[in-house]
C-alpha cells in the first residue's frame, strides 16, 4: 500500500512539474542577441552579446540557447559544431528568480562579407528532462566585415619588368613640362619622344622621360567570373576573394595618392541579392569606406558577363584610367580594350590567373600585372 501511494504521489508531482514547465517555462523570459559592432575588418575580433532575464518567481534549472553564425567566424574552445557553411553555437544558462545574465561571446572574423543573425532557438526544462518548453526568436542583427588590405608590391608583379613598379603609378600621366631624364626606347614609345642627341651618344634609341602628374578619374572593375564559361555559379571563389582584397588595397593606394577612384563589378549584393551599382569616382573622405562596404557585400555570383559590363562602362563614361581585375580576357574584352586604348584610355590589367597569351596586349596605354601567388603556382607546375 505504501508503495502504491508513493507511486501516486510521484506521478502527481511529475504531472505538476510537467504542467508548470510547459505553461510557465519561458513565460516572462526576456531574451535578445546582437552583434556588438556593425563594422569590422577581416581578421578582427568581433563580439556577439546575449542577454537573458527571468522575470518570474520560478527558477529555471537550465536554459539552452542555440544560434547559427557563419563558419567564417572562429572561436577557440567553443561548444559548437559546423553544419555546412554555418557554425552552430550552444549556450547554457541557470537562472534564479528575477535574474539577468549577459554574455559576450568572442569570435574572429576570418573572411570579409555581410553576416546576419536571424533565427535563435531557446529551450528550457525541468531537472529530470521529462518536460521542456521551447521558443523560436527572430532577430535582425548584422555585421559588415571589410576585406583586409594587401601590400601590392608583394602580391602584384609587373609584366614588363621585375623592378616592383607601383601599380597606382599608372594613374599618373606624363607631363611634357617636367623632364625627368632619358631611358631606352620601348616598342610602344612614339617617335616624337626620341632624343636624337642621346641616341647618337649611346648608339641606341633613347627617349625622353617625364614626371607623372595626376589627371582624370579612375575606375576599378572586378570580374567575379573565374572563367568565361561560368554563367551564374563561380567555381574558383578563392581567386575572386584574392581579387577583392586587391581591389580594396588598390582603392586605398589611389585615394592616398589623391586620385579620384570608383568601383564596379558584375556580382550581386549579398544583402539585397540585386546587381551592384557603379560607385562613381570621388575623392571624398568617406569614399574608401563606400568602396569597402561594396566589396564586403559582394556575393560571388555572376550577374552579367564581364565583357558586357566592360563595354557598357567604356561606352557610357569617360574615365581616363581603368583598373581591370580579372582571371581571364576573352575575345570581346580584348577587342574593347584595344579599341579604347587606341582612343587614349589607359588600362591596368591585373590577371588573377596566369595566361601567357594575354601578355602580348601590353602597350603604351595597356599595362599588365600578374597576381604573384598565382604566378608562382603556375611556374611550379610548368
Secondary structure, DSSP 8 states (H G I E B T S, - for coil): -HHHHHHHHHHHHHHHHHHHHHHHSSTTEEEEEEES-SEEETT-EEEEEEEEEE-SSS-EEEEEEEEEEETTEE-TT-SEEEETTEEEEEEEEEE-TT-EEEEEEEEEE-S-EEEEEEEEEEEEE-TTSS-EEEEEEEEEEEEEEE-----HHHHEEESS-SS---GGGGGEEEEEEEEEEEEE--TTS-GGGB-HHHHHHHTS-EEEEEEEEE-S-EEEEE---SSTT-SSB-S-HHHHHHHHHHHHHHHHHHHHTT--EEEEES-EETTT-SB---EEEE--TTHHHHHHHHHHTEESB-SS-HHHHHHHHHHH---SEEEEEES---HHHHHHHHHHHHTT-EEEEEESS--GGGGGG-BTTEEEEEEHHHHHHHHHH-
